[in-house]
């Protein structure tokens, strides 16, 4: 019996790992063969949204704590990188680790807030943190304040034709790692505990689920991943300023993508990010960027009302299996 | 900071605070009394401000525009509640995550529609009382703050009298306390809540007009007011009208003092800081029993 389960588990992960490696190989090949530079510029954004949406879903989808401040975590990651570049000319891997540490701490802090705040109060507190972060950055001259700061891309590493291509492949790696982490959380006892918290926190606590530990873990991981999504942003843009870094678009996307894709499973945020991220890129180029965010908002409202389980739920209903997981 | 400067800051804070109470009073009803996660309230305020701006371009006084738009906002409120009720409350599902996402989405749509139709530039209105100021002893007070102060007092007093004096008003308070008991008394809780949500949204028209009288508006302003309105509504102790006024004044004074001592760029963080403090120390608010 146990052996069978173990074999099942291995089987469940082999498929995923093979797929993940295949995606990375494809990303590497694309970086060599595709000529159009814009492809990588747009692809990077879609991959970045996969990380952001997956990160949001770990706390929002599994545990039911809605974070409206994702933009602040993203920007905190980006500004940590800027501070390190300005201060020590630190290399990209150091920036990533530092950004994860800073926003992981921020995540831990909002996890601690869940002790007293639930539902809408928690969500508003995350908005509060976002605005306070933005105010601090606006008043912090070292990273450029309200005027912003220019960041120079270091020399392009071997193998890659441009720095953006390298960032594209790196973001693909980060996205795969983030999704693998979310999948691990979801399929392990941690995920079961988080779902119990989402459904009924008191009941979960009373049957011995370590609710506080799990919430702190989920909030920290979620925060750290959002920071990682933001850390390469200054190098990608060559420039950073508070208004675009703290853009509401990140906060809405981070929440809309999982909800539209389906919050129950790791695949939901990925589907949502791939779909909406690509649509956004196309609409922004062909129509306008305001229209693109309007589409995002309308889709969010439509899905919340009509398809609460997201695209995954719709697919399950269509395939006739029915019923929630 | 000199004593005189402090006095001036406090006076300005009281005026500002009454204005904050006026913009938050609808949220006190919708969120405080009805328990609807109305994050789109500040977006409706900004919409009201743009309504006053739009009518202002035809020469309509902003305050009159606010009054004229109130029935429109009231009807919109009825519709939004109907929608919300049909989608969540009547199904008996936990609206938690999805209810929040719905109102967040609505707020976002309002902001983007405003950007698409009016652009991102700041907009302001013309009126006889904007730009002038009156002398009160040694202190000069801008007329527009005084107007906002007076209208805010009228709005809050009116709403307070309505809630405690009329049958429907008391039914609204009752539905907040015990919905089942109200149903047993023969009133339909859903209709009462819909009516109350309409009123809450209706206040956004006049309060929005105050918003554009006090300062120029831009579509993204709603985000700042999420902090201010929720700070006031929570500090008031969900649903209390006198509490809303007191909480507004507390926030107004705090912001005004920070403004004169630290500078304008720190003022936006005050409301959110105060909100976090209240949530951490006394989530029931000043006048709350819960």
Boltz contact constraints between the chains, C-beta under 6 A:
constraints:
  - contact:
      token1: [A, 64]
      token2: [B, 97]
      max_distance: 6.0
  - contact:
      token1: [A, 66]
      token2: [B, 97]
      max_distance: 6.0
  - contact:
      token1: [A, 66]
      token2: [B, 100]
      max_distance: 6.0
  - contact:
      token1: [A, 117]
      token2: [B, 279]
      max_distance: 6.0
  - contact:
      token1: [A, 119]
      token2: [B, 96]
      max_distance: 6.0
  - contact:
      token1: [A, 120]
      token2: [B, 37]
      max_distance: 6.0
  - contact:
      token1: [A, 121]
      token2: [B, 279]
      max_distance: 6.0
  - contact:
      token1: [A, 123]
      token2: [B, 100]
      max_distance: 6.0
  - contact:
      token1: [A, 124]
      token2: [B, 230]
      max_distance: 6.0
  - contact:
      token1: [A, 127]
      token2: [B, 226]
      max_distance: 6.0
  - contact:
      token1: [A, 128]
      token2: [B, 272]
      max_distance: 6.0
  - contact:
      token1: [A, 128]
      token2: [B, 275]
      max_distance: 6.0
  - contact:
      token1: [A, 128]
      token2: [B, 276]
      max_distance: 6.0
  - contact:
      token1: [A, 131]
      token2: [B, 227]
      max_distance: 6.0
  - contact:
      token1: [A, 131]
      token2: [B, 272]
      max_distance: 6.0
  - contact:
      token1: [A, 132]
      token2: [B, 269]
      max_distance: 6.0
  - contact:
      token1: [A, 132]
      token2: [B, 272]
      max_distance: 6.0
  - contact:
      token1: [A, 135]
      token2: [B, 268]
      max_distance: 6.0
  - contact:
      token1: [A, 135]
      token2: [B, 269]
      max_distance: 6.0
  - contact:
      token1: [A, 138]
      token2: [B, 265]
      max_distance: 6.0
  - contact:
      token1: [A, 139]
      token2: [B, 265]
      max_distance: 6.0
  - contact:
      token1: [A, 252]
      token2: [B, 108]
      max_distance: 6.0
  - contact:
      token1: [A, 259]
      token2: [B, 101]
      max_distance: 6.0
  - contact:
      token1: [A, 290]
      token2: [B, 112]
      max_distance: 6.0
  - contact:
      token1: [A, 290]
      token2: [B, 115]
      max_distance: 6.0
  - contact:
      token1: [A, 290]
      token2: [B, 116]
      max_distance: 6.0
  - contact:
      token1: [A, 293]
      token2: [B, 112]
      max_distance: 6.0
  - contact:
      token1: [A, 294]
      token2: [B, 112]
      max_distance: 6.0
  - contact:
      token1: [A, 297]
      token2: [B, 105]
      max_distance: 6.0
  - contact:
      token1: [A, 297]
      token2: [B, 108]
      max_distance: 6.0
  - contact:
      token1: [A, 297]
      token2: [B, 109]
      max_distance: 6.0
  - contact:
      token1: [A, 300]
      token2: [B, 105]
      max_distance: 6.0
  - contact:
      token1: [A, 301]
      token2: [B, 105]
      max_distance: 6.0
  - contact:
      token1: [A, 304]
      token2: [B, 98]
      max_distance: 6.0
  - contact:
      token1: [A, 304]
      token2: [B, 101]
      max_distance: 6.0
  - contact:
      token1: [A, 304]
      token2: [B, 102]
      max_distance: 6.0
  - contact:
      token1: [A, 305]
      token2: [B, 87]
      max_distance: 6.0
  - contact:
      token1: [A, 308]
      token2: [B, 98]
      max_distance: 6.0
